[in-house]
Structure formats: structure tokens, C-alpha cells
């Protein structure tokens, strides 16, 4: 049985990146079921609007949908602007992509895009919202990585390396942030 999140600690609003499909969509569904309002973030705005509307009808929560590409370096400013007036208590940093790649055959700009999405975006979200949560005195950040982050993965070197950063960041901050964000 799944343990419900405490809306007093983690609410009333949560940000979920990569919310248009897969794990991000399921995070959004479970958080809505627990009574949290959601800021749904992904590239595909129509899918986010559909999901937000479905969750709003099913659970009576509120949502904002933001069509943002986190592989772009300037994604944080529109997200900051869209959430400035909200009491964000939880961030699910889930956006990412990857797959088989031939490292030397992949265009350099594409490799950098993957690192931006799979590592730098998590850094930016964690730093920005971590400060807000520290001022708030409660909340949480969940960084989603991959099993490939624990070891080198042939034909996925760049993705595995970027996700290793996310895993390491999360593990390191897990021991530091509880002093700032009490349980």
C-alpha cells in the first residue's frame, strides 16, 4: 500500500517536470490523488493540458501547464515567473531522455543538449527551488535518475554520465538538506 504524502509538508503546490508521459505522468497522478495542486512541465503542452484537466476533474485539484523545453539553457526564467506566486512545497525533477548513441558519431551540440536536459536542468531546478524550500522551512525535492547512472554504459556514455551527476547530487544533498528542511 502506497503511503500518502502529507499536504501540510509538501503542499499545496508541486512542480513535476517530464509530466506529459511515463513516470512523470504517474507522479502527477499520485500527487493529485494526495490533494496537491500541480505545475505540470514538459515540451508537449497539449498533453499537459489534457492531463491537468483529467486530474482536476478526478481529484478537484488545480493545475498550471507549462510547455517548456528543459534542454534549452533559458528554461528556468519562464518557470520562475509562472510559479512566483505559488507556495511550491515539492519538486519532482523527472525530465530526461536518452537512448543508444554512438558517442563519436553523435553531433557535439546534441551531446550538450542531452547533458543540459539530464544534468544541468536538475541542477537549476534543485538550486532555485531548494532556496525557496529552505526559506519556507519544509518541503522536498525528488531527483529522478536511471539505473545506468551507477556504472558506465556502452552506447549510452553521455546519458549515463549525465544521470550519474543527478544521482550523486541527490545523494549528497540528501544528507545536507534535511538540516535545512526538517522531516
Rosetta constraint file for C-alpha pairs under 8 A:
AtomPair CA 4 CA 34 HARMONIC 6.11 0.50
AtomPair CA 5 CA 10 HARMONIC 7.10 0.50
AtomPair CA 5 CA 31 HARMONIC 7.56 0.50
AtomPair CA 5 CA 34 HARMONIC 6.20 0.50
AtomPair CA 6 CA 10 HARMONIC 6.02 0.50
AtomPair CA 6 CA 11 HARMONIC 7.47 0.50
AtomPair CA 6 CA 34 HARMONIC 7.85 0.50
AtomPair CA 7 CA 11 HARMONIC 4.37 0.50
AtomPair CA 7 CA 12 HARMONIC 6.04 0.50
AtomPair CA 7 CA 34 HARMONIC 7.31 0.50
AtomPair CA 7 CA 35 HARMONIC 6.79 0.50
AtomPair CA 7 CA 36 HARMONIC 6.41 0.50
AtomPair CA 8 CA 12 HARMONIC 7.18 0.50
AtomPair CA 9 CA 89 HARMONIC 7.00 0.50
AtomPair CA 9 CA 138 HARMONIC 5.97 0.50
AtomPair CA 9 CA 139 HARMONIC 5.57 0.50
AtomPair CA 10 CA 14 HARMONIC 7.47 0.50
AtomPair CA 10 CA 88 HARMONIC 7.89 0.50
AtomPair CA 10 CA 89 HARMONIC 4.48 0.50
AtomPair CA 10 CA 90 HARMONIC 5.31 0.50
AtomPair CA 10 CA 138 HARMONIC 7.28 0.50
AtomPair CA 10 CA 139 HARMONIC 4.79 0.50
AtomPair CA 10 CA 140 HARMONIC 6.56 0.50
AtomPair CA 11 CA 36 HARMONIC 5.68 0.50
AtomPair CA 11 CA 37 HARMONIC 7.49 0.50
AtomPair CA 11 CA 87 HARMONIC 7.41 0.50
AtomPair CA 11 CA 88 HARMONIC 6.71 0.50
AtomPair CA 11 CA 89 HARMONIC 4.92 0.50
AtomPair CA 11 CA 90 HARMONIC 6.81 0.50
AtomPair CA 11 CA 139 HARMONIC 7.67 0.50
AtomPair CA 12 CA 35 HARMONIC 7.93 0.50
AtomPair CA 12 CA 36 HARMONIC 5.36 0.50
AtomPair CA 12 CA 37 HARMONIC 5.97 0.50
AtomPair CA 12 CA 87 HARMONIC 6.37 0.50
AtomPair CA 12 CA 88 HARMONIC 6.73 0.50
AtomPair CA 12 CA 89 HARMONIC 6.50 0.50
AtomPair CA 13 CA 36 HARMONIC 5.61 0.50
AtomPair CA 13 CA 37 HARMONIC 4.63 0.50
AtomPair CA 13 CA 38 HARMONIC 5.53 0.50
AtomPair CA 13 CA 39 HARMONIC 7.22 0.50
AtomPair CA 13 CA 86 HARMONIC 6.83 0.50
AtomPair CA 13 CA 87 HARMONIC 5.91 0.50
AtomPair CA 13 CA 88 HARMONIC 4.67 0.50
AtomPair CA 13 CA 89 HARMONIC 5.81 0.50
AtomPair CA 13 CA 90 HARMONIC 6.87 0.50
AtomPair CA 14 CA 31 HARMONIC 7.92 0.50
AtomPair CA 14 CA 36 HARMONIC 6.59 0.50
AtomPair CA 14 CA 37 HARMONIC 6.26 0.50
AtomPair CA 14 CA 38 HARMONIC 4.99 0.50
AtomPair CA 14 CA 39 HARMONIC 6.11 0.50
AtomPair CA 14 CA 88 HARMONIC 5.53 0.50
AtomPair CA 14 CA 89 HARMONIC 5.86 0.50
AtomPair CA 14 CA 90 HARMONIC 4.58 0.50
AtomPair CA 14 CA 91 HARMONIC 5.63 0.50
AtomPair CA 14 CA 92 HARMONIC 7.48 0.50
AtomPair CA 15 CA 38 HARMONIC 5.88 0.50
AtomPair CA 15 CA 39 HARMONIC 4.65 0.50
AtomPair CA 15 CA 40 HARMONIC 6.25 0.50
AtomPair CA 15 CA 41 HARMONIC 7.39 0.50
AtomPair CA 15 CA 88 HARMONIC 7.14 0.50
AtomPair CA 15 CA 90 HARMONIC 6.36 0.50
AtomPair CA 15 CA 91 HARMONIC 4.77 0.50
AtomPair CA 15 CA 92 HARMONIC 6.04 0.50
AtomPair CA 15 CA 93 HARMONIC 7.89 0.50
AtomPair CA 16 CA 24 HARMONIC 6.58 0.50
AtomPair CA 16 CA 27 HARMONIC 7.45 0.50
AtomPair CA 16 CA 28 HARMONIC 6.61 0.50
AtomPair CA 16 CA 38 HARMONIC 7.14 0.50
AtomPair CA 16 CA 39 HARMONIC 6.22 0.50
AtomPair CA 16 CA 40 HARMONIC 5.32 0.50
AtomPair CA 16 CA 41 HARMONIC 6.04 0.50
AtomPair CA 16 CA 91 HARMONIC 6.14 0.50
AtomPair CA 16 CA 92 HARMONIC 4.75 0.50
AtomPair CA 16 CA 93 HARMONIC 6.28 0.50
AtomPair CA 16 CA 94 HARMONIC 6.93 0.50
AtomPair CA 17 CA 24 HARMONIC 6.59 0.50
AtomPair CA 17 CA 40 HARMONIC 6.34 0.50
AtomPair CA 17 CA 41 HARMONIC 4.60 0.50
AtomPair CA 17 CA 42 HARMONIC 5.92 0.50
AtomPair CA 17 CA 92 HARMONIC 6.37 0.50
AtomPair CA 17 CA 93 HARMONIC 5.42 0.50
AtomPair CA 17 CA 94 HARMONIC 5.23 0.50
AtomPair CA 17 CA 95 HARMONIC 5.09 0.50
AtomPair CA 18 CA 23 HARMONIC 7.98 0.50
AtomPair CA 18 CA 24 HARMONIC 5.13 0.50
AtomPair CA 18 CA 25 HARMONIC 7.42 0.50
AtomPair CA 18 CA 40 HARMONIC 7.84 0.50
AtomPair CA 18 CA 41 HARMONIC 5.99 0.50
AtomPair CA 18 CA 42 HARMONIC 4.91 0.50
AtomPair CA 18 CA 43 HARMONIC 7.99 0.50
AtomPair CA 18 CA 93 HARMONIC 7.73 0.50
AtomPair CA 18 CA 94 HARMONIC 5.44 0.50
AtomPair CA 18 CA 95 HARMONIC 4.00 0.50
AtomPair CA 18 CA 96 HARMONIC 7.06 0.50
AtomPair CA 19 CA 23 HARMONIC 7.58 0.50
AtomPair CA 19 CA 24 HARMONIC 4.13 0.50
AtomPair CA 19 CA 25 HARMONIC 4.52 0.50
AtomPair CA 19 CA 26 HARMONIC 7.90 0.50
AtomPair CA 19 CA 27 HARMONIC 7.67 0.50
AtomPair CA 19 CA 28 HARMONIC 6.60 0.50
AtomPair CA 19 CA 40 HARMONIC 5.69 0.50
AtomPair CA 19 CA 41 HARMONIC 5.82 0.50
AtomPair CA 19 CA 42 HARMONIC 5.93 0.50
AtomPair CA 19 CA 48 HARMONIC 6.94 0.50
AtomPair CA 19 CA 94 HARMONIC 7.81 0.50
AtomPair CA 19 CA 95 HARMONIC 7.66 0.50
AtomPair CA 20 CA 24 HARMONIC 6.74 0.50
AtomPair CA 20 CA 25 HARMONIC 5.59 0.50
AtomPair CA 20 CA 40 HARMONIC 7.75 0.50
AtomPair CA 20 CA 41 HARMONIC 7.52 0.50
AtomPair CA 20 CA 42 HARMONIC 5.98 0.50
AtomPair CA 20 CA 43 HARMONIC 7.97 0.50
AtomPair CA 20 CA 44 HARMONIC 6.66 0.50
AtomPair CA 20 CA 47 HARMONIC 5.63 0.50
AtomPair CA 20 CA 48 HARMONIC 5.35 0.50
AtomPair CA 20 CA 51 HARMONIC 7.43 0.50
AtomPair CA 21 CA 25 HARMONIC 4.82 0.50
AtomPair CA 21 CA 26 HARMONIC 7.76 0.50
AtomPair CA 22 CA 26 HARMONIC 6.51 0.50
AtomPair CA 23 CA 27 HARMONIC 6.13 0.50
AtomPair CA 23 CA 94 HARMONIC 7.71 0.50
AtomPair CA 24 CA 28 HARMONIC 6.23 0.50
AtomPair CA 24 CA 94 HARMONIC 6.07 0.50
AtomPair CA 24 CA 95 HARMONIC 7.50 0.50
AtomPair CA 25 CA 29 HARMONIC 6.28 0.50
AtomPair CA 25 CA 51 HARMONIC 7.92 0.50
AtomPair CA 26 CA 30 HARMONIC 6.20 0.50
AtomPair CA 27 CA 31 HARMONIC 6.09 0.50
AtomPair CA 27 CA 92 HARMONIC 7.89 0.50
AtomPair CA 28 CA 32 HARMONIC 6.07 0.50
AtomPair CA 28 CA 38 HARMONIC 7.20 0.50
AtomPair CA 28 CA 40 HARMONIC 7.66 0.50
AtomPair CA 29 CA 33 HARMONIC 6.19 0.50
AtomPair CA 29 CA 55 HARMONIC 6.73 0.50
AtomPair CA 30 CA 34 HARMONIC 6.33 0.50
AtomPair CA 31 CA 35 HARMONIC 6.52 0.50
AtomPair CA 31 CA 36 HARMONIC 5.58 0.50
AtomPair CA 31 CA 37 HARMONIC 7.86 0.50
AtomPair CA 31 CA 38 HARMONIC 7.89 0.50
AtomPair CA 32 CA 36 HARMONIC 5.11 0.50
AtomPair CA 32 CA 37 HARMONIC 6.41 0.50
AtomPair CA 32 CA 38 HARMONIC 7.21 0.50
AtomPair CA 32 CA 55 HARMONIC 6.47 0.50
AtomPair CA 32 CA 56 HARMONIC 7.95 0.50
AtomPair CA 32 CA 59 HARMONIC 6.24 0.50
AtomPair CA 32 CA 61 HARMONIC 6.44 0.50
AtomPair CA 33 CA 59 HARMONIC 5.89 0.50
AtomPair CA 35 CA 59 HARMONIC 7.08 0.50
AtomPair CA 35 CA 60 HARMONIC 7.89 0.50
AtomPair CA 35 CA 61 HARMONIC 6.34 0.50
AtomPair CA 36 CA 61 HARMONIC 6.58 0.50
AtomPair CA 37 CA 61 HARMONIC 5.25 0.50
AtomPair CA 37 CA 62 HARMONIC 4.89 0.50
AtomPair CA 37 CA 63 HARMONIC 5.62 0.50
AtomPair CA 38 CA 61 HARMONIC 7.83 0.50
AtomPair CA 38 CA 62 HARMONIC 6.49 0.50
AtomPair CA 38 CA 63 HARMONIC 4.65 0.50
AtomPair CA 38 CA 64 HARMONIC 6.40 0.50
AtomPair CA 39 CA 63 HARMONIC 5.63 0.50
AtomPair CA 39 CA 64 HARMONIC 4.75 0.50
AtomPair CA 39 CA 65 HARMONIC 5.88 0.50
AtomPair CA 39 CA 66 HARMONIC 7.33 0.50
AtomPair CA 39 CA 83 HARMONIC 7.92 0.50
AtomPair CA 40 CA 48 HARMONIC 6.32 0.50
AtomPair CA 40 CA 52 HARMONIC 7.48 0.50
AtomPair CA 40 CA 63 HARMONIC 7.12 0.50
AtomPair CA 40 CA 64 HARMONIC 6.11 0.50
AtomPair CA 40 CA 65 HARMONIC 4.76 0.50
AtomPair CA 40 CA 66 HARMONIC 6.15 0.50
AtomPair CA 41 CA 48 HARMONIC 7.33 0.50
AtomPair CA 41 CA 65 HARMONIC 6.10 0.50
AtomPair CA 41 CA 66 HARMONIC 4.95 0.50
AtomPair CA 41 CA 67 HARMONIC 6.05 0.50
AtomPair CA 41 CA 68 HARMONIC 6.32 0.50
AtomPair CA 42 CA 48 HARMONIC 7.28 0.50
AtomPair CA 42 CA 66 HARMONIC 6.69 0.50
AtomPair CA 42 CA 67 HARMONIC 5.33 0.50
AtomPair CA 42 CA 68 HARMONIC 5.40 0.50
AtomPair CA 42 CA 69 HARMONIC 6.42 0.50
AtomPair CA 42 CA 70 HARMONIC 7.68 0.50
AtomPair CA 42 CA 95 HARMONIC 7.43 0.50
AtomPair CA 43 CA 66 HARMONIC 7.92 0.50
AtomPair CA 43 CA 67 HARMONIC 4.75 0.50
AtomPair CA 43 CA 68 HARMONIC 4.87 0.50
AtomPair CA 43 CA 69 HARMONIC 4.98 0.50
AtomPair CA 43 CA 70 HARMONIC 7.88 0.50
AtomPair CA 44 CA 48 HARMONIC 6.58 0.50
AtomPair CA 44 CA 67 HARMONIC 5.85 0.50
AtomPair CA 44 CA 68 HARMONIC 7.94 0.50
AtomPair CA 45 CA 49 HARMONIC 6.14 0.50
AtomPair CA 45 CA 65 HARMONIC 6.75 0.50
AtomPair CA 45 CA 66 HARMONIC 6.39 0.50
AtomPair CA 45 CA 67 HARMONIC 4.53 0.50
AtomPair CA 46 CA 50 HARMONIC 6.23 0.50
AtomPair CA 47 CA 51 HARMONIC 6.13 0.50
AtomPair CA 48 CA 52 HARMONIC 5.91 0.50
AtomPair CA 48 CA 65 HARMONIC 5.75 0.50
AtomPair CA 48 CA 66 HARMONIC 7.64 0.50
AtomPair CA 48 CA 67 HARMONIC 7.83 0.50
AtomPair CA 49 CA 53 HARMONIC 6.05 0.50
AtomPair CA 49 CA 65 HARMONIC 5.99 0.50
AtomPair CA 50 CA 54 HARMONIC 6.23 0.50
AtomPair CA 51 CA 55 HARMONIC 6.14 0.50
AtomPair CA 52 CA 56 HARMONIC 5.97 0.50
AtomPair CA 52 CA 62 HARMONIC 7.89 0.50
AtomPair CA 52 CA 63 HARMONIC 5.89 0.50
AtomPair CA 52 CA 64 HARMONIC 7.46 0.50
AtomPair CA 52 CA 65 HARMONIC 7.13 0.50
AtomPair CA 53 CA 57 HARMONIC 6.19 0.50
AtomPair CA 54 CA 58 HARMONIC 6.11 0.50
AtomPair CA 55 CA 59 HARMONIC 5.72 0.50
AtomPair CA 55 CA 60 HARMONIC 7.35 0.50
AtomPair CA 55 CA 61 HARMONIC 7.09 0.50
AtomPair CA 56 CA 60 HARMONIC 4.85 0.50
AtomPair CA 56 CA 61 HARMONIC 4.95 0.50
AtomPair CA 56 CA 62 HARMONIC 5.88 0.50
AtomPair CA 56 CA 63 HARMONIC 7.21 0.50
AtomPair CA 57 CA 61 HARMONIC 7.86 0.50
AtomPair CA 66 CA 79 HARMONIC 7.63 0.50
AtomPair CA 68 CA 75 HARMONIC 6.42 0.50
AtomPair CA 69 CA 75 HARMONIC 6.52 0.50
AtomPair CA 70 CA 75 HARMONIC 5.55 0.50
AtomPair CA 70 CA 95 HARMONIC 7.52 0.50
AtomPair CA 70 CA 116 HARMONIC 7.47 0.50
AtomPair CA 70 CA 117 HARMONIC 5.52 0.50
AtomPair CA 70 CA 121 HARMONIC 6.11 0.50
AtomPair CA 71 CA 75 HARMONIC 7.76 0.50
AtomPair CA 71 CA 113 HARMONIC 5.44 0.50
AtomPair CA 71 CA 114 HARMONIC 6.89 0.50
AtomPair CA 71 CA 116 HARMONIC 5.23 0.50
AtomPair CA 71 CA 117 HARMONIC 4.30 0.50
AtomPair CA 71 CA 121 HARMONIC 7.25 0.50
AtomPair CA 72 CA 113 HARMONIC 7.38 0.50
AtomPair CA 72 CA 116 HARMONIC 7.18 0.50
AtomPair CA 72 CA 117 HARMONIC 7.68 0.50
AtomPair CA 73 CA 116 HARMONIC 7.09 0.50
AtomPair CA 75 CA 79 HARMONIC 6.77 0.50
AtomPair CA 76 CA 80 HARMONIC 5.98 0.50
AtomPair CA 76 CA 124 HARMONIC 7.24 0.50
AtomPair CA 76 CA 125 HARMONIC 7.46 0.50
AtomPair CA 77 CA 81 HARMONIC 6.16 0.50
AtomPair CA 78 CA 82 HARMONIC 6.08 0.50
AtomPair CA 79 CA 83 HARMONIC 6.20 0.50
AtomPair CA 80 CA 84 HARMONIC 5.75 0.50
AtomPair CA 83 CA 88 HARMONIC 7.59 0.50
AtomPair CA 88 CA 129 HARMONIC 7.99 0.50
AtomPair CA 88 CA 132 HARMONIC 7.96 0.50
AtomPair CA 88 CA 133 HARMONIC 7.61 0.50
AtomPair CA 89 CA 133 HARMONIC 6.55 0.50
AtomPair CA 89 CA 138 HARMONIC 7.05 0.50
AtomPair CA 89 CA 139 HARMONIC 4.55 0.50
AtomPair CA 89 CA 140 HARMONIC 6.45 0.50
AtomPair CA 90 CA 139 HARMONIC 5.50 0.50
AtomPair CA 90 CA 140 HARMONIC 4.81 0.50
AtomPair CA 90 CA 141 HARMONIC 5.70 0.50
AtomPair CA 90 CA 142 HARMONIC 7.88 0.50
AtomPair CA 91 CA 129 HARMONIC 7.40 0.50
AtomPair CA 91 CA 140 HARMONIC 6.44 0.50
AtomPair CA 91 CA 141 HARMONIC 4.72 0.50
AtomPair CA 91 CA 142 HARMONIC 6.19 0.50
AtomPair CA 92 CA 141 HARMONIC 6.02 0.50
AtomPair CA 92 CA 142 HARMONIC 4.86 0.50
AtomPair CA 92 CA 143 HARMONIC 6.26 0.50
AtomPair CA 92 CA 144 HARMONIC 7.53 0.50
AtomPair CA 93 CA 122 HARMONIC 6.11 0.50
AtomPair CA 93 CA 125 HARMONIC 7.23 0.50
AtomPair CA 93 CA 126 HARMONIC 8.00 0.50
AtomPair CA 93 CA 141 HARMONIC 7.41 0.50
AtomPair CA 93 CA 142 HARMONIC 6.05 0.50
AtomPair CA 93 CA 143 HARMONIC 4.93 0.50
AtomPair CA 93 CA 144 HARMONIC 6.08 0.50
AtomPair CA 94 CA 143 HARMONIC 6.36 0.50
AtomPair CA 94 CA 144 HARMONIC 4.95 0.50
AtomPair CA 94 CA 145 HARMONIC 7.65 0.50
AtomPair CA 95 CA 117 HARMONIC 7.10 0.50
AtomPair CA 95 CA 118 HARMONIC 7.23 0.50
AtomPair CA 95 CA 144 HARMONIC 7.93 0.50
AtomPair CA 96 CA 114 HARMONIC 7.97 0.50
AtomPair CA 96 CA 117 HARMONIC 5.78 0.50
AtomPair CA 96 CA 118 HARMONIC 5.05 0.50
AtomPair CA 97 CA 114 HARMONIC 7.18 0.50
AtomPair CA 97 CA 117 HARMONIC 7.53 0.50
AtomPair CA 97 CA 118 HARMONIC 6.91 0.50
AtomPair CA 97 CA 159 HARMONIC 7.86 0.50
AtomPair CA 98 CA 114 HARMONIC 7.31 0.50
AtomPair CA 98 CA 156 HARMONIC 7.60 0.50
AtomPair CA 98 CA 159 HARMONIC 5.79 0.50
AtomPair CA 99 CA 156 HARMONIC 6.34 0.50
AtomPair CA 99 CA 159 HARMONIC 7.50 0.50
AtomPair CA 100 CA 155 HARMONIC 5.16 0.50
AtomPair CA 100 CA 156 HARMONIC 5.23 0.50
AtomPair CA 101 CA 105 HARMONIC 7.96 0.50
AtomPair CA 101 CA 106 HARMONIC 6.81 0.50
AtomPair CA 101 CA 155 HARMONIC 5.01 0.50
AtomPair CA 101 CA 156 HARMONIC 5.58 0.50
AtomPair CA 101 CA 157 HARMONIC 7.81 0.50
AtomPair CA 102 CA 106 HARMONIC 5.98 0.50
AtomPair CA 102 CA 155 HARMONIC 5.62 0.50
AtomPair CA 102 CA 156 HARMONIC 7.67 0.50
AtomPair CA 103 CA 155 HARMONIC 6.95 0.50
AtomPair CA 103 CA 156 HARMONIC 7.72 0.50
AtomPair CA 103 CA 157 HARMONIC 7.01 0.50
AtomPair CA 103 CA 158 HARMONIC 7.25 0.50
AtomPair CA 106 CA 110 HARMONIC 6.79 0.50
AtomPair CA 106 CA 111 HARMONIC 6.85 0.50
AtomPair CA 107 CA 111 HARMONIC 6.54 0.50
AtomPair CA 108 CA 112 HARMONIC 6.36 0.50
AtomPair CA 109 CA 113 HARMONIC 6.21 0.50
AtomPair CA 110 CA 114 HARMONIC 6.31 0.50
AtomPair CA 111 CA 115 HARMONIC 6.42 0.50
AtomPair CA 111 CA 158 HARMONIC 6.81 0.50
AtomPair CA 112 CA 116 HARMONIC 6.07 0.50
AtomPair CA 113 CA 117 HARMONIC 6.21 0.50
AtomPair CA 114 CA 118 HARMONIC 5.80 0.50
AtomPair CA 114 CA 158 HARMONIC 7.56 0.50
AtomPair CA 114 CA 159 HARMONIC 6.77 0.50
AtomPair CA 114 CA 162 HARMONIC 7.79 0.50
AtomPair CA 115 CA 119 HARMONIC 5.38 0.50
AtomPair CA 115 CA 120 HARMONIC 6.53 0.50
AtomPair CA 115 CA 158 HARMONIC 7.28 0.50
AtomPair CA 115 CA 159 HARMONIC 7.14 0.50
AtomPair CA 115 CA 162 HARMONIC 5.52 0.50
AtomPair CA 116 CA 120 HARMONIC 4.67 0.50
AtomPair CA 116 CA 121 HARMONIC 5.86 0.50
AtomPair CA 117 CA 121 HARMONIC 5.29 0.50
AtomPair CA 117 CA 122 HARMONIC 7.60 0.50
AtomPair CA 118 CA 122 HARMONIC 6.96 0.50
AtomPair CA 118 CA 159 HARMONIC 7.11 0.50
AtomPair CA 118 CA 162 HARMONIC 5.57 0.50
AtomPair CA 118 CA 163 HARMONIC 5.99 0.50
AtomPair CA 118 CA 166 HARMONIC 7.61 0.50
AtomPair CA 119 CA 123 HARMONIC 6.37 0.50
AtomPair CA 119 CA 162 HARMONIC 5.12 0.50
AtomPair CA 119 CA 163 HARMONIC 6.31 0.50
AtomPair CA 119 CA 165 HARMONIC 6.24 0.50
AtomPair CA 119 CA 166 HARMONIC 5.84 0.50
AtomPair CA 120 CA 124 HARMONIC 6.11 0.50
AtomPair CA 121 CA 125 HARMONIC 6.11 0.50
AtomPair CA 122 CA 126 HARMONIC 5.94 0.50
AtomPair CA 122 CA 143 HARMONIC 7.12 0.50
AtomPair CA 122 CA 166 HARMONIC 6.84 0.50
AtomPair CA 123 CA 127 HARMONIC 6.03 0.50
AtomPair CA 123 CA 166 HARMONIC 7.81 0.50
AtomPair CA 124 CA 128 HARMONIC 6.06 0.50
AtomPair CA 125 CA 129 HARMONIC 5.88 0.50
AtomPair CA 125 CA 130 HARMONIC 7.78 0.50
AtomPair CA 126 CA 130 HARMONIC 5.27 0.50
AtomPair CA 126 CA 141 HARMONIC 7.08 0.50
AtomPair CA 127 CA 131 HARMONIC 6.29 0.50
AtomPair CA 128 CA 132 HARMONIC 6.74 0.50
AtomPair CA 129 CA 133 HARMONIC 6.02 0.50
AtomPair CA 130 CA 134 HARMONIC 6.06 0.50
AtomPair CA 130 CA 141 HARMONIC 7.51 0.50
AtomPair CA 131 CA 135 HARMONIC 6.31 0.50
AtomPair CA 132 CA 136 HARMONIC 6.15 0.50
AtomPair CA 133 CA 137 HARMONIC 5.98 0.50
AtomPair CA 133 CA 138 HARMONIC 5.87 0.50
AtomPair CA 133 CA 139 HARMONIC 5.79 0.50
AtomPair CA 133 CA 140 HARMONIC 7.40 0.50
AtomPair CA 133 CA 181 HARMONIC 7.25 0.50
AtomPair CA 134 CA 138 HARMONIC 6.70 0.50
AtomPair CA 134 CA 180 HARMONIC 5.72 0.50
AtomPair CA 134 CA 181 HARMONIC 6.11 0.50
AtomPair CA 137 CA 180 HARMONIC 6.88 0.50
AtomPair CA 137 CA 181 HARMONIC 5.53 0.50
AtomPair CA 137 CA 182 HARMONIC 7.22 0.50
AtomPair CA 138 CA 180 HARMONIC 7.95 0.50
AtomPair CA 138 CA 181 HARMONIC 4.81 0.50
AtomPair CA 138 CA 182 HARMONIC 6.21 0.50
AtomPair CA 138 CA 183 HARMONIC 7.78 0.50
AtomPair CA 139 CA 181 HARMONIC 6.49 0.50
AtomPair CA 140 CA 181 HARMONIC 7.60 0.50
AtomPair CA 142 CA 170 HARMONIC 7.77 0.50
AtomPair CA 143 CA 166 HARMONIC 6.78 0.50
AtomPair CA 143 CA 167 HARMONIC 7.52 0.50
AtomPair CA 143 CA 170 HARMONIC 6.21 0.50
AtomPair CA 144 CA 166 HARMONIC 7.49 0.50
AtomPair CA 144 CA 167 HARMONIC 7.79 0.50
AtomPair CA 145 CA 149 HARMONIC 6.87 0.50
AtomPair CA 145 CA 163 HARMONIC 5.36 0.50
AtomPair CA 145 CA 164 HARMONIC 7.43 0.50
AtomPair CA 145 CA 166 HARMONIC 6.03 0.50
AtomPair CA 145 CA 167 HARMONIC 5.85 0.50
AtomPair CA 146 CA 160 HARMONIC 7.82 0.50
AtomPair CA 146 CA 163 HARMONIC 6.38 0.50
AtomPair CA 148 CA 152 HARMONIC 7.01 0.50
AtomPair CA 148 CA 153 HARMONIC 6.30 0.50
AtomPair CA 148 CA 160 HARMONIC 5.30 0.50
AtomPair CA 148 CA 163 HARMONIC 7.49 0.50
AtomPair CA 148 CA 164 HARMONIC 7.70 0.50
AtomPair CA 149 CA 160 HARMONIC 4.96 0.50
AtomPair CA 149 CA 161 HARMONIC 6.52 0.50
AtomPair CA 149 CA 162 HARMONIC 7.73 0.50
AtomPair CA 149 CA 163 HARMONIC 5.11 0.50
AtomPair CA 149 CA 164 HARMONIC 4.09 0.50
AtomPair CA 149 CA 165 HARMONIC 7.80 0.50
AtomPair CA 149 CA 167 HARMONIC 6.70 0.50
AtomPair CA 150 CA 164 HARMONIC 6.42 0.50
AtomPair CA 151 CA 160 HARMONIC 7.54 0.50
AtomPair CA 152 CA 157 HARMONIC 6.47 0.50
AtomPair CA 152 CA 160 HARMONIC 6.56 0.50
AtomPair CA 152 CA 161 HARMONIC 7.49 0.50
AtomPair CA 153 CA 157 HARMONIC 5.56 0.50
AtomPair CA 153 CA 160 HARMONIC 6.31 0.50
AtomPair CA 156 CA 160 HARMONIC 5.91 0.50
AtomPair CA 157 CA 161 HARMONIC 6.03 0.50
AtomPair CA 158 CA 162 HARMONIC 6.18 0.50
AtomPair CA 159 CA 163 HARMONIC 6.11 0.50
AtomPair CA 160 CA 164 HARMONIC 5.96 0.50
AtomPair CA 161 CA 165 HARMONIC 6.55 0.50
AtomPair CA 162 CA 166 HARMONIC 6.79 0.50
AtomPair CA 163 CA 167 HARMONIC 6.24 0.50
AtomPair CA 164 CA 168 HARMONIC 6.05 0.50
AtomPair CA 165 CA 169 HARMONIC 5.96 0.50
AtomPair CA 166 CA 170 HARMONIC 6.07 0.50
AtomPair CA 167 CA 171 HARMONIC 6.16 0.50
AtomPair CA 168 CA 172 HARMONIC 6.04 0.50
AtomPair CA 169 CA 173 HARMONIC 6.03 0.50
AtomPair CA 170 CA 174 HARMONIC 5.95 0.50
AtomPair CA 171 CA 175 HARMONIC 7.11 0.50
AtomPair CA 172 CA 176 HARMONIC 6.87 0.50
AtomPair CA 173 CA 177 HARMONIC 5.55 0.50
AtomPair CA 174 CA 178 HARMONIC 6.69 0.50
AtomPair CA 175 CA 179 HARMONIC 7.90 0.50
AtomPair CA 176 CA 180 HARMONIC 7.36 0.50
AtomPair CA 177 CA 181 HARMONIC 5.74 0.50
AtomPair CA 178 CA 182 HARMONIC 5.30 0.50
AtomPair CA 178 CA 183 HARMONIC 6.73 0.50
